[in-house]
Amino acid sequence: MAHIEFLDETLRDGQQSLWGMRMQAGMALPAAPTLDKTGFRVIDLTGSHPFEVLIRHCRENPWHGMDLLIEAMPNTTIRAGMRSNASVTFGVTPDALMDTWMRQLNRHGARSFWIYDVLFNIDKMHRLAKVAKEFGSEVAGAIMFTLSPVHTDEYYADKADKLSAMPEVDTLLLYDTAGVLEKERLSTLLPAITRNARGKPIEFHSNNLLGMSAKAYLDALEYGVSILHTASRPMANGPSVPSTEIMVNNIELLGHTHNIDKSCLPPVAEHFERVGKAAGFLVNQYSEYNVLSVEHQIPGGMMGTLKAQLAQHGMSDKIDDVLKETALVRKELGYPGMATPFSQLVGILSVLNIVTGERYSIIPDEVVQYAAGHHGEPVAPIDPNVLDKILSSQRAKEIAETPPEHPSIEELRKRYGTQDDDELILRALVPEADLQRMRDAGPIKKDFPMLSSSELSEVDRLMRVTNMPFVEYSSQSLSLRLEK
């Protein structure tokens, strides 16, 4: 039997997968003190994409929200995620800005980081890990899993060896964005990783798109995994990770131990269920096994984006065609791992191929950058005919011949007109017009309005116990009729 630690994903991957990264600080603050008392090893909180969405769509300063939430959870280590070579764009961010991004996250109180690079630019991951260690922070070196003919156990064992060799890396994180890992593959993959882990703990994160991730977590415990990524039940499952509730119950039944205070789980779940329903977001999801998901391996958070893009073109009925096209494009582009930025690039290209009716007639600049090697060496060769189409235009040739620039931090501060590195990060993420709208919206709201009154509570109780198809309620202040 083993002692299993839990890492909470309610505030990061849970809301990224189910709420489109639109969880504002006030939505989470009431539950934060309880999360803090639950006994999680780490609470995952943020990354560059949530920052961008909060600014653009919620008109909320993400630095201020981060400060409020970290202040509300003083007893638990807070994590942030970092892609090794980009903050938010699908292109490449200057190294100096990435280093500053890492330092500012630390200065605001994050003390754990998962660092990933789908193409495994190990030198860039190592550089950021060193910056994190300037603050004594924990670093998880991420092994982004994807199924393909070229992503073999040997391939991942080599990456585990390179990552664990870094003294700055404290844990290895096996990250299955599509939730496709089953016991047969885990039985060979995890021993290969563990042999090269140099005794460092193994974390496991699996998005439950196929409904298999809870079982995969239990199987993984047999092969040395000791840290599981879970979320509060309303924020779990479907494209998110398994629930903390079911995994705590499962490991207890198997005789393992943990540090979770189970009395803290119901109030957190109740809070996020109420907020999610009030805001019109997804809660309490589940998934069914779909073979097509194994082929395209689109991450959970990406599926909503694809559907929204098709809806804009009045082609929502073409989603299955896009998913099949995604599987083909992924193969033609050399099987890039389906995580940011490549899941988005493959998905966008697939939508364009379907919408235009002519494959590769429109090539985004970021796809050219990938084909030109600006992100690193593709895992497998790009299909020669596709490569010709990508690089054939004059625009593509110009992009291919212009490698990413790497100005110094002083040059970047001058370019963006600020000596404040918090402000520098925000200006690099989004246009000034978005920042101004954020400023105009005023200070962060510390709560989220939800319908609540003694009358509504009474109606809710009646609806739960009655067999009638509707309930009418009248008082001096309220009159309403609710139908089942």
N, C-alpha and C positions, 0 to 999 in steps of 0.2 A: 504494500500500500504506500501511497505517496502523499505529500502535502502539496496541494494545488493552490496557486495564487490566481486572483482574478484582476483583469484590467478592464475598467469600465469604458464603454464606447457610446453611452447614451448621448453625450453632448457633442460627439464628433461624428463617428461613422453612422450611428443610428440616425441622427438628424440629417446628415449628408445624404443618406440613402433614401430616407422616407420623407423628409421635409425640404429637400432641395437646398440645404444649407441655410434656411431662413429662420433658424432658431435665434431669436434675439435674447439679449442678456436677461431682460425681465421675464421671459418665459421660463428660464432655468433657475433664477436666483432663489425663489421660494423653496426649491427642492435641494439646492446646493449644500446647505448644512447637513441635511440627512445623508446625501451621497457621501459627504466627507466622513461621516461616522460609520459608514457601512463596512469598512475594512478592506477596501480595494488596495491592491499594490500600487496602482497608478490610475489616475483618471485622465483619459485622452480628451483634449479640449478643442484644439484649433489647428489651423494651417492657413496657407495663403489663399486657397479658394474660398473658404468661409469668410475671410477678410473681405475679398472682392465682392461677394454676394451681399454681405451686410451693408457695405457702402452703397452699392448700386441699387439694390432692391429694398433694403430696410431703412436706409438713411440713418445708419447707426455707426458711430465710431468704434471700430473693433478693438482698438487699444483700450478704450474706456470700459467696454464690456468685459474684456479679458481681465482687466484689473479688478472689477467688481466680483467676478466669479472666483478668481484666485483668492481674493480677500475672504470670500465666504467659505473657502475650503482650505483652511490653513494647515490641516493635519495630514493631507494627502499630497503625494507628488503629482504634479500636473505635467502632462505631456503635450507636445506639439509635433506636427509632422513636417518633414522637409524633403522635397525632391532635390537631388544633388545639384542640378544645373539650371533650375528655373524657379522663380517665385510663383508666378501665376500664368504667365503667357505660355502658349504652345511652342514658342521659340526658345532661345537660350538667354538666360540672365547673366550679366557680368559677375564674375567670381567675387569681386569686391562688394557688390550689392548683396549677394548670397551670404557672405560672411557677416555683413551688417545686419541682415535679417535675423540670422542666428543669434547675434549678440543682443539685439533688441528684445527678442522673445525671452532670452534669459534674464535681461534686466527687468522685464515685467513679471518674472516669477516662474516661468516654465523651467523645470529641472529634469525633464526626461524628453528624449527626442527619438523618433523613428526616422531614419534617413534611408531613402530609397533611390534607386536609379534602375529603370526597367532594362536598360542596356548595360548595366553594371560598370559604369565609369568609376572604378574603385578609387582612383586617385582623388576624384572630386568628393566622394563620400568620406574619404579619410581626412581631407582638408577640413570639412565641416565638423567632423567628429572632434578634431583637435580644437576647433573654436568652442564647441560645447564644453570641452574639458577645462577651458579657461575659467568656467564658472562651477566646475565640479559636477556637472550634470551627467545623468545616465544617458547612454547611447545604445539604441537597438539598431543593429545592421539588418536591413530588410532583404529577404530573399523573395522576390515577387514571382509567384508560381503561375505558370500557364501550361496548358497541354499543347504539345506540338511534337512532330517527329524529331525536332532538334533540341528540345528542352528535356534532356535525359537526366537520369539520376547523377551521372558523372558530371554533367554540366553544373548542376546545382551543388554537388559536393565540392567542386572547384571554387565556386563562389563562397561557400561556407568557409572553406580553408582561407581564402583571401580576407574575408571579413573578420573571422575570429583571430587572425594573426595580428590585427590591429589592437594594441593595448587599450586604445580609447573606446573600443566596442565592448559593451558589457553583456549584451544578450543578442541572440540571433532571432529574428522574427520571420517565420514562415507565413506568407501573406497570400491567401488564395482568393483573389478578387471575384472569381466566377463561381466559387463553391463547388468545384468539380472533383476534389480529392476524395477518393474512396479508399477503403482499407487495403485493397490489393496494391495500389500505388504507394500508399503511406508505408506499407510494410517493407518497401525497398528504399523509398526516398528518405524517410527520417533516419534510418540507420546510416545511410550514406552521409547525411548532414551531420548527425551526431558524432560520427567518427572524426570529423574534421572541425568540430566545434570547440575543441580544447577545453572541454568541461564547462563552457559557458551555458547558462540557461537558455532553453528554447521556448519562444512564445509562438502561439498559433492564432491566426486571424482568418476566419473563413466566412464569407458572405453567403447567407443561406438561400441562395436563389433556387436551388434544386431541392431544398428540403432535406439535405443530407448532412449539413454541417455539424449538428449536435452529435450525430453518430460519429462523424469524422473526429470531433474533439475527443470522444471517449476512446476511439481507436488510437489516436495520437498519444494518449497517456501511456499506452503500452510500450511506446518507442522513445520515451524520454521527454516529451513535452511536459512542462510544469507550470506554464502561464497561459491562461485562456482569456480571449477577448470576448466580452459579452455586453449586453445592454439591457436596461429595464424593459420588461415585457412589452409595453406599448410601443417602444422604440426598437424592437427586435424583430428578427425573422424577415421573410420576404427577401428583399435585397440587402437587408441589414444582417447583423450577426445573431447567433442564438441568444436566447434570453438568459440572464443571470439566474432567474428563478429555476428554470428547468435544469441548468447545468449544475447548480448547487445541489439540487435534489438528486441528480444522477450520480454525482461523485460521492455523495453520502451513501447511496444505495450500494455503491461499489466498494465502500470501506475507506475511501480517501478522506483526508482532512482539509480544512480551509479556514480562513479568517473572517468570513462573511457573517455579519450580524443580520440574520434573516428577518428580524423585526423591522429593519429599516427598508426592506424591499417593497412592502405594500404601499406605504405613503408616497414613495417616489413614483411608483407605477400609477397610482391614482392621480397624482398631480399631472404627469405628462399625458395621460389619457384625456384628462379634462382640457388641458391646453391644446392638445392636438385637435380634438373635436371642435373646440371653440374657434380655432384658427383655420379649420378646414383642411388639415393635413392628415396624412395616412397614419393610422395607429393599428396595432394588433393584426399584423400581416401574417400571411403564410404563403408557401409556394408549393407547386406541384412539379414533379420531375418532367423535364422537357428535353428530349434528345437534341433539339436544335440549339438549346443553350450551351450544350457541350461543344458544339461546333463553332459558334460565333464568340462565346465567352465574353460577352459584353458585361461589364460590371453593373451592379445594381443601380448606382447613381447615374449611370449613363442612359439607361433605358428611357427614363422620363424625358431626357433631352432629345432623343431620337423621335419620340412620339410628338413632342412639341414642334420640332422642325417639319415633320410631315404635315401636321395640322396647319401650319402656316401656308403650305402649298395646296391645302385641300386634298391631301392624299393620305389621310389617316388609314385608309384601307390597305395601304401598301406596306404596312409594318413587317409582315412576314417576308415580303420580297426583299426589304432592306436587311433583315436579319440573315437571310440566305446570302445576300450580296456581301454582307460583312464577313461571313466565314470565308468567302472566295477572296475578297480584298486582303484579308489578313494573311492568307496563304501567299498571295502574289507579292506582298510587301515583305516577305521573309519572316513571317510569324513573330512580329513584335509582341511583347507581353501586353496584355490588355489592361493596362493601368495608365493613368495620366503620364504623358500627353498622348500616348499612342492609341488608347481606346477611343479618345475623341477624334483623332486624325482618321483612324480607320472608319469610325462611325460616320463622320461628316462626309468623307469621300464616298462611302456607300450610299448615303442619302442623295448626294449629287448625281451619282451614276444612275439612280432610279428616277429621280425627278427630271433630269435632262433627257433620259432615254438613250444616252450615248456614253458608254463607259470611258472614264478618264478624259472627258471633253473639258472639264473644269478642274484644275489642280490648285488647291490652296498652297500658298507660299510655304507653310509649315511642312507640308508633305515633301516639297522640293528640298527643304533643309534636311529632313530625315534621309531622303535618297542621296543627298550629297555628303552624308556622314557628319553633319554638324552636331548631331546628338550622340554620336559614337558609332561604332561598327554594328550594322545589323547582325542579328543572330544567324540568319541564313541569307543567302543571296536573293536579291530582289529579282523577280521574273524579268528577263532581259527585254521582252517586248513592252512590258509595263514601264520599266526603267526608261526606255527610249521615249515613251509618251510623256513621262513626267518631266524629263530634262530637255525636251525638244524645242520649247519656245525660247525666245530671246530673254523674256523675263526670268525663266528658270535658269538660263545660263548665267545671268547676272547674279542671281541669288546664290547659285552653286559656287561662283567664283568669289563671293564675299563672305568670308568666315565671320562668325560672331565676334563682336568687339569686346574688349575687356578693359574699359577705362578704370582709373583709380577711384577710390572713394572720394577724394578731393574733387576730381573732375565731375563725378556724379552729383555731388552736392552743389557745385556751380551750375551744372546743367539744369537741375531741378529747382534751383533758387532757394535752397534752405540749408541751414546747418543743423537742423533738428532731425535726427535720424528716424524718429517715429514718423515725422511728416514726409521724409524722403521715401520711406517704404510705401506710404499711401500714395504719393504722387507717382511712383513707379508702377503701382498696381492699376490705377484707374485714371481717367482724364480729370482735369481740374473741374469741369462742369459737374461731374458726379460728386466730387468732394464738396463743392459749394452747396449742392442740394443737401448733402449730409449735414453740413454746418447749419444751414438754414432750418433744419428740422429740430434744432435745439438739443438739450441734454438727453441722455439715455433715460428711458422709462424703466423703473425698477420693478414693475409688475406688468401683468398682461390682463386686460379686461376680459372677464368671463361672466356670462349670465349667472347670477347667484342671488338668491334671496330665500327667505324662509318659505315663501309661497311656492317658488319653483322647486325647492327641495321636497316639499310635501307632494307636489305633482309627480316628481320623479319617483318617489316612494310608491305612490298609488299606481303608476304605470307598471312598476315592477311586479306588483302583486295581483293586479286585476286581470280578469279574463275578458273584460269588455274591449271592444275595438277602439274605444276612445274614452278620454276623461275630460270633463269640463270642470273648471275651478273658478270660483268667483270670491273676491274679497273687496274691501273698500278700495284697495290700491291696485288690484290686478284682476283681470278677467281673461281667461284663455281656454282654448280647446286643443287638445293634443290627440292625434290619431296614431295608432300603431302602424 
